[in-house]
Amino acid sequence: MHIIEMARAMLNEKNLPNYFWVEIVAIVVYIMYRTPTTIVYGMTPKEKFIDKKPDVSHLIVFGCIP
């Protein structure tokens, strides 16, 4: 449910048409996999899986032109 809510928020924030839905959901999952959660305290899911902190230096604000 959280993925759907985040995807809707991103679509609405940038006034994007619904045909971007699949791409937005993929972005949300990508971001969630690299951000800390309470399930794996003090770590990200990716870090828990591969025993290494994920590199997030390439991430930019959604909708910005790099």
N, C-alpha and C positions, 0 to 999 in steps of 0.2 A: 504494500500500500504506500509506503514511504517513497518508493521509486516513482510511482504514478504521480504523487503529489508534487514532487520536485520537478518532474518533467512538465506538468501542467504550469507550474509557476514560471519555469524558464520560457515556455512557449508564450505565455501571457505577457511576461515582462518585456519581451522583444517583439510582440505582436506578430508572431510567425504563424503561417498557415499550418493546419493540421497534418499536411503531408510530410512535415519534418519530424513527426512523432517518433519514428523508429530511430532516427539519428540522435534525437534528444535523449531518448531512453538509454541508448548506448553510452552517451556522454555521462549521464547521471550514474550509471553503473561503474564506469571507469573512475569517476571522481570518488564515489563511495568506497571503492576498493582501496583507495589510497588515502583515506582520511580515518583518524582514530574513532573507535567505537567503544561503548561500554562492554560489549560482549567479549572482546579481547583487550582487557584493561591496559591502557598506556601504549597500545600498539595499533597498527592498521591491519586489516585483514591480509593484505599482501605481505606485510612484514611477518606476520604470524606464519604464513604459508611458506615463504622462501627464506626466512631468517635474515632479512636484510631490509633496511629502510628504503621505501620507494623514492625515486627521484621525481620531484614535483616542480622542478625549475622550469619546465616547458609549459606549465599551465598558465593560462591567461584568463581574464574576466570574460565570461560568456558573452558573445556578441561583439567583442572588440576585434578590430582588424590588427593582426600582428605586425 
